[in-house]
Amino acid sequence: MNELWIQSAPCLRERVVGSITVVELRGEIDVQTAPPVSARLDSLTSGPSPELVLDLRSVTFIDCRGLATLCRARNRALDRGGRLRLVTGSPRILWMLRLTNLAHAFDVYPRLPDALFREPGAGGVMSATAG
């Protein structure tokens, strides 16, 4: 696979796989880092039918501003006929999704290939409500 990573902000990199944009978030997604992440995700969800996978496996911390950024990107993608998926196996992030009642708002996959290559409803989606 020919990959070209683009670093748009200190805490994110992105690449395109087929028709899907993969955004790898790293470090802390909080009140300081969320604005540039949100701006980039707004850009990526501005067109018709945006397909995004947010790879959160390297995220060490996310606060309510970071969660709001994820929700905004999800809502923008859905409003434009697209889809947003999350990749994480982090018990902390899954716990935050449950705690904030966002567990059912996102399709969450444990591995990047699952998020990229499984069709919606094909199984393999982790339950953020389990555990």
Accessible surface in RSA format (square Angstrom, percent):
REM  Atomic radii and reference values for relative SASA: ProtOr
REM  Chains: A
REM  Algorithm: Lee & Richards
REM  Probe-radius: 1.40
REM  Slices: 20
REM RES _ NUM      All-atoms   Total-Side   Main-Chain    Non-polar    All polar
REM                ABS   REL    ABS   REL    ABS   REL    ABS   REL    ABS   REL
RES MET A   1   164.54  85.2  78.06  51.7  86.48 205.9  90.72  77.1  73.82  97.8
RES ASN A   2   149.91 103.4 118.11 114.1  31.80  76.6  40.30  97.0 109.61 105.9
RES GLU A   3    81.88  47.0  52.63  39.8  29.25  69.6  16.96  32.8  64.92  53.0
RES LEU A   4   134.57  74.9 126.64  90.6   7.93  19.9 127.80  89.8   6.77  18.2
RES TRP A   5    74.36  29.8  51.96  25.2  22.40  52.6  43.11  23.0  31.25  50.7
RES ILE A   6    89.30  50.8  86.14  64.2   3.17   7.6  89.30  64.3   0.00   0.0
RES GLN A   7   110.88  62.0  78.99  57.7  31.89  75.9  26.26  55.9  84.62  64.2
RES SER A   8    49.24  41.6   9.89  13.2  39.35  90.6  15.58  33.2  33.65  47.1
RES ALA A   9     9.47   8.7   1.72   2.7   7.75  17.6   9.19  12.9   0.28   0.7
RES PRO A  10   111.79  81.5  93.02  84.8  18.78  68.2  97.63  80.6  14.16  88.0
RES CYS A  11     9.07   6.9   7.42   8.3   1.65   3.9   8.69  22.0   0.38   0.4
RES LEU A  12     0.00   0.0   0.00   0.0   0.00   0.0   0.00   0.0   0.00   0.0
RES ARG A  13    73.01  30.7  73.01  37.2   0.00   0.0  11.01  15.1  61.99  37.6
RES GLU A  14     8.20   4.7   8.20   6.2   0.00   0.0   1.32   2.6   6.88   5.6
RES ARG A  15    17.96   7.5  15.41   7.9   2.56   6.1   3.79   5.2  14.18   8.6
RES VAL A  16    98.22  64.6  74.98  67.9  23.24  56.0  74.98  65.1  23.24  63.0
RES VAL A  17    18.37  12.1  13.73  12.4   4.64  11.2  16.40  14.3   1.97   5.3
RES GLY A  18    72.91  89.9   0.00   N/A  72.91  89.9  45.32 124.4  27.59  61.8
RES SER A  19    97.24  82.2  68.58  91.5  28.66  66.0  52.64 112.1  44.61  62.5
RES ILE A  20    21.71  12.4  21.71  16.2   0.00   0.0  21.71  15.6   0.00   0.0
RES THR A  21    20.14  14.3  20.14  20.4   0.00   0.0   0.63   0.8  19.52  29.5
RES VAL A  22     0.20   0.1   0.20   0.2   0.00   0.0   0.20   0.2   0.00   0.0
RES VAL A  23     0.00   0.0   0.00   0.0   0.00   0.0   0.00   0.0   0.00   0.0
RES GLU A  24    23.43  13.5  23.43  17.7   0.00   0.0   4.90   9.5  18.53  15.1
RES LEU A  25     0.02   0.0   0.02   0.0   0.00   0.0   0.02   0.0   0.00   0.0
RES ARG A  26    62.50  26.2  61.13  31.2   1.38   3.3  32.28  44.1  30.22  18.3
RES GLY A  27    28.75  35.5   0.00   N/A  28.75  35.5  26.64  73.1   2.11   4.7
RES GLU A  28    90.32  51.9  84.56  64.0   5.76  13.7  17.14  33.1  73.18  59.8
RES ILE A  29     0.13   0.1   0.13   0.1   0.00   0.0   0.13   0.1   0.00   0.0
RES ASP A  30    20.81  14.6  20.81  20.7   0.00   0.0   3.83   9.0  16.98  16.9
RES VAL A  31    94.21  62.0  88.33  80.0   5.88  14.2  88.33  76.8   5.88  15.9
RES GLN A  32   150.18  84.0 128.33  93.8  21.84  52.0  37.59  80.0 112.59  85.4
RES THR A  33    35.40  25.2  34.41  34.9   0.99   2.4  35.40  47.5   0.00   0.0
RES ALA A  34     0.11   0.1   0.11   0.2   0.00   0.0   0.11   0.2   0.00   0.0
RES PRO A  35    56.87  41.5  49.10  44.8   7.77  28.3  52.41  43.3   4.47  27.8
RES PRO A  36    54.44  39.7  43.92  40.0  10.52  38.2  51.11  42.2   3.34  20.7
RES VAL A  37     0.23   0.1   0.23   0.2   0.00   0.0   0.23   0.2   0.00   0.0
RES SER A  38    18.91  16.0  18.29  24.4   0.62   1.4   9.09  19.4   9.82  13.8
RES ALA A  39    64.00  58.8  50.66  78.2  13.34  30.4  56.86  80.1   7.14  18.9
RES ARG A  40    68.58  28.8  64.92  33.1   3.66   8.7  18.93  25.9  49.65  30.1
RES LEU A  41     1.35   0.8   1.35   1.0   0.00   0.0   1.35   0.9   0.00   0.0
RES ASP A  42    34.01  23.8  33.22  33.1   0.79   1.9  14.32  33.7  19.69  19.6
RES SER A  43    58.75  49.6  42.03  56.1  16.73  38.5  24.90  53.0  33.85  47.4
RES LEU A  44    34.08  19.0  18.74  13.4  15.34  38.6  21.25  14.9  12.83  34.5
RES THR A  45     0.00   0.0   0.00   0.0   0.00   0.0   0.00   0.0   0.00   0.0
RES SER A  46    72.17  61.0  48.95  65.3  23.21  53.5  28.00  59.6  44.16  61.9
RES GLY A  47    30.36  37.4   0.00   N/A  30.36  37.4  27.43  75.3   2.93   6.6
RES PRO A  48   125.14  91.2 105.35  96.0  19.79  71.9 109.64  90.5  15.50  96.3
RES SER A  49    65.17  55.1  54.71  73.0  10.46  24.1  27.57  58.7  37.60  52.7
RES PRO A  50    11.99   8.7   2.40   2.2   9.59  34.9  11.99   9.9   0.00   0.0
RES GLU A  51    51.09  29.3  44.85  33.9   6.24  14.8  18.19  35.2  32.90  26.9
RES LEU A  52     2.00   1.1   2.00   1.4   0.00   0.0   2.00   1.4   0.00   0.0
RES VAL A  53     0.00   0.0   0.00   0.0   0.00   0.0   0.00   0.0   0.00   0.0
RES LEU A  54     0.00   0.0   0.00   0.0   0.00   0.0   0.00   0.0   0.00   0.0
RES ASP A  55     6.29   4.4   6.28   6.3   0.01   0.0   0.33   0.8   5.96   5.9
RES LEU A  56     0.44   0.2   0.04   0.0   0.41   1.0   0.04   0.0   0.41   1.1
RES ARG A  57   127.96  53.7  96.07  49.0  31.88  75.9  38.01  51.9  89.95  54.5
RES SER A  58    52.73  44.6  40.11  53.5  12.62  29.1  18.65  39.7  34.08  47.8
RES VAL A  59    11.85   7.8   0.03   0.0  11.82  28.5   0.03   0.0  11.82  32.1
RES THR A  60    90.14  64.1  74.65  75.7  15.48  36.9  75.55 101.5  14.59  22.1
RES PHE A  61    86.77  43.4  85.57  53.0   1.20   3.1  86.62  52.5   0.16   0.4
RES ILE A  62     4.60   2.6   0.64   0.5   3.96   9.5   0.64   0.5   3.96  10.7
RES ASP A  63    30.78  21.6  27.81  27.7   2.97   7.0  16.87  39.7  13.91  13.9
RES CYS A  64   101.83  77.0  94.76 105.7   7.08  16.6  39.25  99.5  62.58  67.5
RES ARG A  65   102.74  43.1 100.02  51.0   2.72   6.5  29.34  40.1  73.41  44.5
RES GLY A  66     0.00   0.0   0.00   N/A   0.00   0.0   0.00   0.0   0.00   0.0
RES LEU A  67     5.83   3.2   5.68   4.1   0.16   0.4   5.72   4.0   0.12   0.3
RES ALA A  68    56.20  51.7  45.33  70.0  10.87  24.7  51.63  72.7   4.56  12.1
RES THR A  69     6.04   4.3   2.54   2.6   3.50   8.3   2.66   3.6   3.38   5.1
RES LEU A  70     0.47   0.3   0.47   0.3   0.00   0.0   0.47   0.3   0.00   0.0
RES CYS A  71    27.88  21.1  27.82  31.0   0.06   0.1  16.98  43.0  10.90  11.8
RES ARG A  72   113.43  47.6 107.91  55.0   5.51  13.1  36.50  49.9  76.93  46.6
RES ALA A  73     0.83   0.8   0.24   0.4   0.59   1.3   0.57   0.8   0.26   0.7
RES ARG A  74    59.97  25.2  59.97  30.6   0.00   0.0   4.31   5.9  55.66  33.7
RES ASN A  75    70.38  48.5  69.12  66.8   1.27   3.0  19.48  46.9  50.91  49.2
RES ARG A  76    42.07  17.7  42.05  21.4   0.02   0.0  12.08  16.5  29.99  18.2
RES ALA A  77     0.00   0.0   0.00   0.0   0.00   0.0   0.00   0.0   0.00   0.0
RES LEU A  78    84.05  46.8  66.79  47.8  17.26  43.4  67.30  47.3  16.75  45.1
RES ASP A  79   118.72  83.2  80.49  80.1  38.23  90.4  24.37  57.4  94.35  94.1
RES ARG A  80    85.89  36.1  69.08  35.2  16.81  40.0  28.93  39.5  56.95  34.5
RES GLY A  81    58.84  72.6   0.00   N/A  58.84  72.6  35.57  97.6  23.28  52.1
RES GLY A  82     9.89  12.2   0.00   N/A   9.89  12.2   0.59   1.6   9.30  20.8
RES ARG A  83    32.55  13.7  32.55  16.6   0.00   0.0  26.79  36.6   5.76   3.5
RES LEU A  84     8.54   4.8   0.00   0.0   8.54  21.5   0.00   0.0   8.54  23.0
RES ARG A  85     5.67   2.4   5.67   2.9   0.00   0.0   0.00   0.0   5.67   3.4
RES LEU A  86     0.04   0.0   0.04   0.0   0.00   0.0   0.04   0.0   0.00   0.0
RES VAL A  87     0.00   0.0   0.00   0.0   0.00   0.0   0.00   0.0   0.00   0.0
RES THR A  88     0.08   0.1   0.08   0.1   0.00   0.0   0.00   0.0   0.08   0.1
RES GLY A  89    43.53  53.7   0.00   N/A  43.53  53.7  22.85  62.7  20.67  46.3
RES SER A  90    31.16  26.3  23.03  30.7   8.13  18.7  20.45  43.5  10.72  15.0
RES PRO A  91   107.79  78.6 102.13  93.1   5.66  20.6 106.05  87.6   1.74  10.8
RES ARG A  92   150.83  63.3 142.99  72.9   7.84  18.7  43.83  59.9 107.00  64.8
RES ILE A  93     3.45   2.0   3.45   2.6   0.00   0.0   3.45   2.5   0.00   0.0
RES LEU A  94    17.65   9.8  17.65  12.6   0.00   0.0  17.65  12.4   0.00   0.0
RES TRP A  95   124.83  50.1 124.83  60.4   0.00   0.0  99.14  52.9  25.69  41.7
RES MET A  96    32.09  16.6  32.09  21.2   0.00   0.0  20.39  17.3  11.70  15.5
RES LEU A  97     0.14   0.1   0.14   0.1   0.00   0.0   0.14   0.1   0.00   0.0
RES ARG A  98    67.30  28.3  54.04  27.5  13.27  31.6  24.76  33.8  42.54  25.8
RES LEU A  99   106.99  59.6  80.71  57.7  26.27  66.0  87.93  61.7  19.06  51.3
RES THR A 100    55.61  39.6  33.74  34.2  21.87  52.1  41.13  55.2  14.48  21.9
RES ASN A 101   138.10  95.2 108.46 104.8  29.64  71.4  30.38  73.1 107.71 104.1
RES LEU A 102    37.75  21.0  37.70  27.0   0.05   0.1  37.75  26.5   0.00   0.0
RES ALA A 103     9.96   9.2   3.79   5.9   6.17  14.0   3.79   5.3   6.17  16.3
RES HIS A 104   162.50  88.8 130.11  90.4  32.39  82.9  94.66  97.6  67.85  78.9
RES ALA A 105    30.76  28.3  16.53  25.5  14.24  32.4  21.65  30.5   9.11  24.1
RES PHE A 106    11.80   5.9   0.30   0.2  11.49  29.9   3.43   2.1   8.37  24.0
RES ASP A 107    52.08  36.5  49.29  49.1   2.79   6.6   1.97   4.6  50.11  50.0
RES VAL A 108     0.42   0.3   0.42   0.4   0.00   0.0   0.42   0.4   0.00   0.0
RES TYR A 109     1.25   0.6   1.25   0.7   0.00   0.0   0.00   0.0   1.25   1.5
RES PRO A 110    52.12  38.0  41.41  37.7  10.71  38.9  41.41  34.2  10.71  66.5
RES ARG A 111   132.04  55.4 131.84  67.2   0.20   0.5  53.97  73.8  78.06  47.3
RES LEU A 112    17.07   9.5  17.04  12.2   0.03   0.1  17.04  12.0   0.03   0.1
RES PRO A 113    60.81  44.3  59.00  53.8   1.81   6.6  59.40  49.0   1.41   8.8
RES ASP A 114    15.04  10.5  14.08  14.0   0.97   2.3   0.95   2.2  14.09  14.1
RES ALA A 115     0.07   0.1   0.00   0.0   0.07   0.2   0.00   0.0   0.07   0.2
RES LEU A 116    16.11   9.0   6.35   4.5   9.75  24.5   6.35   4.5   9.75  26.2
RES PHE A 117   139.01  69.5 110.30  68.3  28.71  74.7 115.97  70.3  23.05  66.0
RES ARG A 118    93.50  39.3  87.05  44.4   6.45  15.4  20.08  27.4  73.42  44.5
RES GLU A 119   125.66  72.1 123.30  93.3   2.36   5.6  53.22 102.9  72.44  59.1
RES PRO A 120    83.31  60.7  61.54  56.1  21.77  79.1  63.35  52.3  19.96 124.1
RES GLY A 121    82.94 102.3   0.00   N/A  82.94 102.3  41.94 115.1  41.00  91.8
RES ALA A 122    61.94  57.0  26.35  40.7  35.59  81.0  39.35  55.4  22.59  59.8
RES GLY A 123    38.62  47.6   0.00   N/A  38.62  47.6  35.70  98.0   2.92   6.5
RES GLY A 124    38.68  47.7   0.00   N/A  38.68  47.7  21.67  59.5  17.01  38.1
RES VAL A 125    62.61  41.2  37.00  33.5  25.61  61.7  37.12  32.2  25.50  69.1
RES MET A 126    49.88  25.8  38.05  25.2  11.83  28.2  43.49  37.0   6.40   8.5
RES SER A 127    59.88  50.6  40.43  54.0  19.45  44.8  41.61  88.6  18.28  25.6
RES ALA A 128     3.59   3.3   0.71   1.1   2.88   6.6   0.74   1.0   2.85   7.6
RES THR A 129    64.98  46.2  43.76  44.4  21.22  50.6  28.35  38.1  36.63  55.4
RES ALA A 130    63.27  58.2  47.28  73.0  15.99  36.4  56.57  79.7   6.70  17.7
RES GLY A 131   110.34 136.1   0.00   N/A 110.34 136.1  61.20 167.9  49.14 110.1
END  Absolute sums over single chains surface
CHAIN  1 A     6628.9       5012.5       1616.5       3675.8       2953.2
END  Absolute sums over all chains
TOTAL          6628.9       5012.5       1616.5       3675.8       2953.2
